Amino acid sequence: MTIVSTPATLPTVRQTVRDLLNEFDAADGLASYYALHHDIKRTTLFVSYDSEQRADGFLAQCQTGFDLFRPLVTLRGRGDGAIAPLLHEALLPGRPYLMVIPAPLLERVKPYVTLSEVTRQVIYRMDARRFRAEMNVMVVTTTDRDGHPRAEIRSSDKVAASAGINWRSPIFAEVYTHVGKEFRGRGWGRVVVAAVVGELLKAQVTPLYSAAEDSEASRALAERIGFVD
């Protein structure tokens, strides 16, 4: 049996899928946020139940700022039996989605969806003991509209480098960074990320950083600041 949440039922439905996640594991950080904490008005949770009425899989479909035209989808399942019904119930044929799943789930999902592009990301977790603060007088630290820390460096009235938060749960926050092409190679990405990381550590939230597996520059940035794979 599969049920679909509504804004009114979502808080209750969320409680039923907690056993499928480890909120304290960085690998489950993103899925935990979207399944358990993302805005109620922009989240739909599809939950599969076994014969004993226990949740054996879920799919979270969320509207995000990542891509206004592709809902973000993430899912978990205890066995293969939950995957197909969840995908069939939640996804519309012909509509594009942005799917974020653990690598071991890829082969279980492939038979049911058409994948136009696959990228492998490495999840980094900040080790506070290794954190290396980067001081730069050009960095301006503010907060975004949700109250999350944001840091940027401006040059000639342009945002040359910026860092902020993709999502934030009570335990983890995923940090992003962007550096304009003409400003790369100066170490500015590193210093704005370090500024955001410092603010998160003060708030006792563990920063996470996601880097493409084949992006040596992005991974080197994370490791230099104190993130660990």
N, C-alpha and C positions, 0 to 999 in steps of 0.2 A: 504494500500500500504506500502511496506517495501523497503527501499533503503539501499545499501551497499556502504560505503565510499571507496575511493581509497586514496593513499597518496596525490594526487593532490586536491581532493575534501574535505578531512578530515577537514581542518580549517573552511570551510563553513558549513559542516554538524554539526560540534561541536556547532556552534551558535544556531542551531535549538533545541538542547536538554537542553539548560541552564534552561529553565522554569521548567524542571522536577527535578531539583536539587537545594539544598540550600548550596552554597559553604561555608557559614559561620556556618553550623551545623556540629558538629563532626560526627554525624551519617551518613552524606553524604560525609565525607572527602575522603574516599578511592574511592568511585564511581566518585566523582568530579575529582579527580586526573586522574584516568584512562580514563574517558570519555573526559576530557577537556585538559589535560596537558601531558599525557604520550607520549613518542617518536612517532612521526608520522609514522616512518618506521616500528614500532612494534605494531601498533594499527589499528584495524578495527572496525568501528562503524556501527551497524545495527540499523536503525531507522524506527519505525512504525508511519504512519500518519493517522489521522482520515479523515472523509469525507470532512472536511473543511480545509484539508492540514496543520493541526497543529500536531506537534509531540505528540503522546500519549504514547510512550514507546521507550526505547532504550536498546541495549545490546552492551557492549564493550568487545571485545576479544583482549587480549594483550599477547605478549611474554614478559616474565619477568625473573628475576634471581631467583625467588622463586623455580621454577620447570621448567627445560629445556624441559621436555617432555609433560607437561600439560599446555596449555594456561590458563591464568587467565581470568575468565568471571565474569562480574558483570552487573546487569540490573535493570531497573526501569520501571514501567508501571502505568498509571493512572487508568486503568480498566483491567479486566481479558482478554478483547479482544486482547490486544497487546502481551500478554505473549506467547501464543502458536505459532503465526506466527514468532516471533523473535527467539524462540528456534529452530523451524523447519528450519529457514533460516540459522542460524549461526552455529549450532552444527552438526557434522558429526556422524552418528550412529557408535557405537563401539569405538569411540575415547575418551580417558579420558580428563577431564577438571578439573580445580580447580575453583569452583564457590564460590563467596563471595557475599552474599545477606543479606538484613535485615531479621530478624526472621519472620515478618509478611508475607513475600513473599514465605516462605517455602512451605506452603500448596498449593499455586497457581502454584508452579513449579513442585511439586511432580508428577502430572499425566503425565508429558512429559519427565522426565529423570529418570535414574536409579541412586540412590544415594548409593554409596558404603560405605561412612563414613560421618557422620554429627557431627560437633563440634560447640558448642555455645561459642562465644567470647564476652567478656565485653569490651566495648570501654571506655577508660579513657582519659580525657582531662586535661591538666595541668592547675591548677589554680595558676597563678603567685604569688598571695598573700600568698599561702600556700607553695610555693617552698622552700625546705630545701636543700641548697647546702651541698655536702659531700666532704670534703677535704681529699685527700690521696696522699702522695708523690709518690706512686707507679703508679698512673694513668698517662698515656701518651696520650695527645690529639693531633690528626692529622686531616687530611681530606682524604676522599676517592677519587676515580678517577673522581667522579662527583662534587667534591668540597664540599661535605657535611661533617659535623663533625663526627669524629669517636674517640672513647676512648677505651683504652685497658690496661690491667695489664698482664705483662709477669712474668713467674716463671720458672726458669731452662730452659730458651730459648723456653718455650711454651707460647702460648696465653692462659692464665688462665681464663680471663674474657674480654669480649668485648661488646661494644654497638655502634650502628650506626643508619642509616636511611634506612627504607624499601622504602619509597617514600616521595616526598616533593612537595607540591603545593605552590602557593604564600601565602596561609593562614595557612595550617597545614603541619606537618611532622610526620610520624609514626616512633617511636623509637623501635628498637629491642635490645635484649640482649642475650648473650650466655655465660654460665659459665661451664667450664669443670667439670665433675662429681667429680673429686678428689679435686676440689677447692671450692665446694659449702659449704654454712654455715659460710662463713667468711665475708659476707656483701660486697663482691667485685662486684656482679652484681648491687647492689644499687649505688655504687660510680661511676661506669662507666656510668650508665644511667644518673645520676645526672650531670656528666660532659657534656654529649651530650645535655641534657635539657638546661643547662646554656648557651651553645653556641647558641642554637635555640632561646632562649628568647632574647639574645642580638641582634639577627637578626630580632626580632619582628615576629617570626613564632611560632604558638601555637603547642607545642608537644602533640601528641597522643600516647597512649600505648594500645595495644590489649593483653588481657590475657584470657586464657581459663576459662570458668565459674567455673570449678571445681578445678582450680589451686590456692589453698590458698596462697602458697608461692609467686607466681607471682603477685597476686592481692595485697598482703601485701607490697611487694616491691614498687609497684606503689603508693599505698596510703601513705606510709611513706615519699616518696619524695614530695608529694603534688598533685598527680593526683586525679581527682574526677570522679566517675562513671557517 
